[in-house]
Amino acid sequence: MIEYAAKDLCINPEIIVRKIQEDPSVMKRVLKKYKMMILHNTVLDYLGYNTSDGVTVSSCRADEVIKFLTNKFGDRFEYGTWLEEAFNLIHREIFKEIPYLVYENGAIHKHDNPIAG
């Protein structure tokens, strides 16, 4: 995560490490961001995402994703709320404000392939 952030910010990773050492609360934010990134990447994996072809599944219902995440990570996290409140924000951030996928109307789908509500 530190390497990813350093690359994204075009700075030396040592600067990030020093900042964390100066203010340990920064690490909590880093860990939260890392957790969100892991959940996002797991959803991409579920959809068969790869950098060459995109996703192999063009859409899926939220309940399918929630079941997959629960089976993988357990039920100590509210995945449905995460999908509704955070998935689109995280996805836009990771994809540099050009979303490939979107969560809406209880489903995740390709951004150019809307699901009727």
Sequence and secondary structure as in RCSB ss.txt:
>XXXX:A:sequence
MIEYAAKDLCINPEIIVRKIQEDPSVMKRVLKKYKMMILHNTVLDYLGYNTSDGVTVSSCRADEVIKFLTNKFGD
RFEYGTWLEEAFNLIHREIFKEIPYLVYENGAIHKHDNPIAG
>XXXX:A:secstr
 HHHHHHHHTS HHHHHHHHHH THHHHHHHHHHHHHHHHHHHHHHTT BTTTB SSSEEEHHHHHHHHHHHH S
SS HHHHIIIIIHHHHHHHTTT  SEEEETTEEEETTS    
